[in-house]
Amino acid sequence: MKRQLNVTLCQTWDKKPLATVDGLAGMMELRPDDLRILARKFMIIADEADKQPMRRGYMRKWRVYTW
């Protein structure tokens, strides 16, 4: 079964990258391989958040990641 993470890429009040992740609520049973896949997805999300232009008037971006 494919799971998904709904991510909003935005910025903090002091214009630093921020990712809001929805889709991890509740208890999850994950095998080691699932944890590795999830870790790679989080690295992708972190890289995309870092690439966002932090400035006044920044527009949020929404992404969906399946794993």
N, C-alpha and C positions, 0 to 999 in steps of 0.2 A: 504494500500500500504506500503510495507516494504521500509524503507530508509536505506542508508548505510553511514557509516563513514569510509573513507580510512585513516589509521593512519600509519605514519612512526615513529618508535621509534628510537631515535638517541641521541646524546649528544651535549652539548654546547661546546664552545671553551675551557671552564675551567673544562671540564669533569663532568658536571652535567646532569641529565636526561632531555630529551626534547622530546615532542611528537608533531609532525606536523599533524594537522587534516584537511582533505579535505572532503567536503560534506556538509558544512554549508553555502555555498554561497547563496546570495540572501535573499529575505524575506521569512520567514517561519511562518506559523500560527500553533501554538501548543496549545493544550488543557493542563490543569494542569497535567493530567495523562501522557501525552507525555513528558512534562517537567521533571517529576519525573523519567521516564524511561531513558531519555537522561542524567539526572544527575547521575543515577546509572552507565550508560555506561562510563561516564567521570571518575567516581571513579575507575572503572575497568581499564581504560586506565592509570590513574595516578598510580595505584598499579603496573601494568606491567612495566611502565616506571621506577619506583623506583627499580624494581628487576633487571634491566639490569646492567651488569657489566660495570662500567665506567672505561675505561683504554685506553691507546694508542693502536691504531689499531682496535678500536671498529667497529664492522660491524652493519650497520643499519638493522632493522627488519621491515617488512611490515605486517600490519594486516587489516582486514576488519571486522567491527562490524555492524550488522544489528539491527534495532530497529523499 
